[in-house]
Amino acid sequence: ATDMSQEQINTILQAHNNYRKAVNLTATNMEYMEWDDSLATIAQDWADGCDFAHNSNRGDNYAGSVGENIYAGTGSYTAGSETENWHSEVSDYTYSSNSCRSGAVCGHYTQVVWATSKKLGCGVKLCSTLGTVNWSNANLVVCNYAPSGNFVGQKPYITGTPCTQCANGNDNCSDKLCGKD
């Protein structure tokens, strides 16, 4: 289970799906993202440890590959701020060359818009001390994705007419996103 409220869950999911449907160069294969309680439990358990680092064992108890984004901030937590932060990396990413500006980070952005990642689960924890960065009173947000994205040499999505290359056909295309299973 996650410590996030249903409202926070809805906000994070909506932020992901809004960014996914709005990719600049529309995607033929962008899946609609849905919440996954198992991924949320894994994320919450990791967030509870208050360490600003990736969980290398996140996929141990999940069928399939699991991607992960982490975010930390001080002050009150506003759901969706982590997704906005990850998406902001788009300014350093070039789709045509599938590259990131030198010295910049783009992997959080590409995971958010990785077309075939269609399950999401997140957790949040207010940490009195956040390990690795040694911040006080910081919110740690962990989001896990399945199937994971960010495969070396692969672009996050295929460009073209929305929903023309959905994994399950294009019968259930909704607002530029391949529909629910």
N, C-alpha and C positions, 0 to 999 in steps of 0.2 A: 504494500500500500504506500501511498505518497502522502506527505503532509500538506500538499497543495489542495486548495478548495476547488470545487467544481468550476467556479467562475475563473480561477487562475488557469485551470486545465483548458477550459474553452478558449481563453484569451491566447494562450501559447499555441494551441492547435490552429486557431484562426490566423494568427500571425504567420505561422509556417505556411499554411495553405495560401494565404494572400501573397506571400513572397514567391511561392512556387508557381502560381498561375500568372504572375506578372514578370517572369524572367524576360530580359531584353533579348529578343530573338525567341519567338515562341517555341515551346517544346512539344514534340510529337508524342512523347511517352511519359509525361509527368503524372505520377500517381497522386491521388487524393490521400492525404495523410490522416491516419486514425490513431486514437489513443490506445495504448496497450498496457494493461495493469501489471503484467509481468515485467516489462521493461521499466515501468515506474517504480516497482519494488526494488529492482536492482539499482536504479538511480538513487532512490531515497536512502537505501542502505549505505551506498557509497558517500552520499552527501553527509550523512550522519557522522561519518568519520572525520569531517572537517579538515581534509587535506586537499589543497589545490593542485591536484595531479590526476592523471587519467587512471582508471581502474583497468589494469591489464587482464583481470579475470572476469570482466563484465559478461562475456559470452558463455561462461562455464555452465550455467544452468538455464540456457536458452537455446532452443533449436534454431540454429542458423547464426550468421555473422551479426555482430552488434557494433554499430558505430557510436561515438560519444562526443558530445560537446560539453565543455564546462565553462562556467562564468562566475565571477565573484565581484561583488560590489558592496560598498558601505552605505549606510543610510537605510531608509525603509525600502523594502522590496516591492517592485511593481512588475507584475506578470507581463511578459512580452518584452521587457527591456533587454533581457538576455538575447532573445531572437533578433531584435533590432540591432544589437551590438554585433552579433555574428553576421547578420546580413550586410552590415556596413563594410565588410571586407570586399564586397563586390566592386568597390571603387579601385581596388588594387588588382583585380582579376581580369584577364583578357580571354574571352571564350575562344576566339579564333585560333590562338596558339596554346590554349589550355594552360596558361601560365600566370604566375603571380609576380607582381613588381618585386624587384630585388630588395631583400630585407623585410618584406611584408609577409603577413600570414593570410591565407585565403581558405584554408581547410575547413573552418567553421562554416563559412558561406557555402562552399561546395557541398558540405553535408546537408545543410538546410534545403538546398535545391537539388539534391541527388535524386533523379527521377524515380528510380526503382526502390528507394527507401520509402516505405508506406506505413510503417508503424513507429510510434513515438511514445516514450514514457519518461517523465521527468520527476525530479525530487528537489526540494529546497531545504536548507538548514541555516539558521542564524547561528554562526559559530563565534564563541567568545574569543577564540584565537584560531586563525586559519593557517594550517600548516603549509609549509613550502614558501609562502610569501610573508608569513608572520604578521598578518593584519589582525586588528582587534575589531570585534563586533561586525563581522562581514557575513553577508548572505552568500552561500555557495549554492549554485544551481547546476545540476547535472541532468543532461538529457541524453537518453539512449535511443538509437535508431536501428530499425531492422527492415529489410536486410541493410547491412552497413554500406556506406558509400566510400568515396575517395580511393578508388583503385588507380594505381600509378598508370599513367598513359591513357586513361579514359576520361572523357569529358563528362560533366555531371548530367547532361541530358542531350537528346538529339533535337536539332533545330528543324522547324518546319511547321506545317499546319497542325494545330493542337489536336490531340487525341487520335491521330492517324496511325500511331504505332503503340497503342496501349497493350499491355501484357494480355489482357482478356478481351481483346477486340474493342471497338469504339462505340458499342451500343449504349453504354452508360456514361458518356462524356458529359460533364457538367462544369460550366464556367472554366474551360480550358484544362480541366483536370480529369484524368482517367478515373472513372467512378469506383465506388466501393465494390468489393468482391461480392 
